[in-house]
Amino acid sequence: MNILIDADGCPVVGITVRTAANYGLKCTIICDTAHSIHREGAETITVDKGADSADFRLVNLVRTGDIVVTQDYGLAAMCLSRRAAVIDQNGRRYTEENISGLLEFRAVSAKIRRSGGRTKGLAKRTPQQDKDFEKALKKLIESDEVS
């Protein structure tokens, strides 16, 4: 089992790398050239800047039983198809049961924005969200769902 992080805009890179190290797991950070994200204990793969270039590289690396950390619903769907466990920055699991609804929500939000409307942005991140993420990641690592 490896942990792969879609690191562009990810607020939990440090927590993920530290947790992976505590469990003796390989951790890979994937980002584009617009971000320089390096952490001791993790491999960093930097791809050319471009629409979804980091996402496609991550999908090509992920294997059955890996854990992926992302907040991107489209990337989550592709990783689920590769039989990876996928978790967001708040500790929510993406599953076959919830991904269709999340993708639909994304499509509706994009349609609103294209027509000039606005959608509500993310609230400021709290320390409790970091704790919830770390707890959920540890639970996922310790479960029999991944190997």
Secondary structure as GFF3:
##gff-version 3
##sequence-region A 1 147
A	DSSP	beta_strand	2	6	.	.	.	ID=ss1
A	DSSP	alpha_helix	13	22	.	.	.	ID=ss2
A	DSSP	beta_strand	26	32	.	.	.	ID=ss3
A	DSSP	beta_strand	43	47	.	.	.	ID=ss4
A	DSSP	alpha_helix	53	61	.	.	.	ID=ss5
A	DSSP	beta_strand	67	69	.	.	.	ID=ss6
A	DSSP	alpha_helix	73	81	.	.	.	ID=ss7
A	DSSP	beta_strand	85	87	.	.	.	ID=ss8
A	DSSP	beta_strand	93	94	.	.	.	ID=ss9
A	DSSP	alpha_helix	99	114	.	.	.	ID=ss10
A	DSSP	alpha_helix	127	142	.	.	.	ID=ss11
###
